[in-house]
């Protein structure tokens, strides 16, 4: 079957939505065995949101599937080979945490928040902010390297189990309060 990338989140320019679509379309030219799953929706109250007209044009590409809002995100990650979030800024992105917990390789931007869970050359490929060409290259690289995808996915799960475990987060939080 196709190599499936998944974007989970609000459809905002700040989340890199338009950059993602451009990079995916470029990648399709050299690798027609790709599919992009979009899980989320337009946030009409956010000025960074894409428009319905733009989304309709995006969905004309039969390699892009819109699942809308998904109740159980594990179903998305079961279908996906790669998590992708080319965001401009994040706290700690929940979508990448969920992808890591489900053992997925990642592609993201080298910005604070994203690089806390998506670690370049360990479990992810990080690309410069708003760089469509580098994002497309990352898509092609991971989609064509099954061995690396599996290695990155395994490492993603290990990172969540160790550094991001509930015990560690609580311990680190308490340590900050004690100081």
C-alpha positions, 0 to 999 in steps of 0.5 A, spaced: 500 500 500 501 507 500 506 510 504 501 514 509 503 521 512 498 524 517 497 531 519 493 531 526 491 538 528 487 545 526 488 547 519 492 553 520 498 557 517 501 557 523 501 549 523 504 549 517 498 547 513 499 550 506 507 549 507 505 541 508 500 541 502 505 544 497 511 539 499 506 533 499 504 535 492 512 536 490 513 529 493 508 526 489 511 528 482 517 523 484 513 518 489 506 517 487 506 511 492 504 517 497 498 518 501 496 524 506 491 523 511 488 530 514 485 529 521 482 536 524 478 541 521 478 549 520 478 553 526 474 559 523 475 563 529 483 563 528 486 568 523 491 563 521 486 558 519 485 556 512 479 557 508 474 552 506 475 554 499 482 552 499 481 546 503 476 544 497 481 545 492 486 541 496 481 535 497 481 535 489 487 531 490 485 524 491 492 522 494 489 527 500 484 524 505 480 528 510 478 525 516 475 531 519 475 531 527 477 524 530 475 521 536 480 516 537 486 518 534 490 511 535 486 509 529 489 515 525 496 513 527 495 505 526 494 507 518 500 512 518 507 510 517 509 518 518 507 523 523 508 530 520 507 537 523 511 543 519 509 548 525 511 555 526 511 554 533 508 550 539 508 548 546 509 541 546 505 538 540 500 533 542 499 530 535 507 529 535 506 526 542 501 521 540 504 519 534 511 518 538 506 514 543 504 510 537 511 508 535 511 513 528 517 516 525 516 524 524 517 530 520 517 536 523 520 543 523 526 545 527 522 550 532 522 549 540 516 545 542 517 540 536 524 539 537 523 536 544 519 530 542 521 530 534 529 529 535 533 530 528 536 523 526 533 519 532 526 519 531 525 524 526 527 529 520 527 536 522 527 541 517 527 549 517 521 553 518 517 554 512 522 551 507 517 547 502 523 544 498 526 541 505 520 538 507 519 535 500 526 532 501 524 529 508 517 526 505 521 523 500 527 520 504 522 517 510 517 514 505 523 511 501 527 508 507 522 503 511 528 501 515 529 508 518 522 509 519 521 503 523 528 505 527 525 512 528 518 509 530 521 504 535 525 510 538 519 515 538 516 510 543 522 509 547 522 517 548 515 517 550 516 511 555 522 514 558 523 522 558 515 523 557 512 518 562 507 521 567 512 519 572 518 523 569 513 529 568 510 529 575 517 529 578 520 534 573 514 539 575 515 538 582 522 539 582 521 546 579 516 548 584 521 546 589 526 550 587 
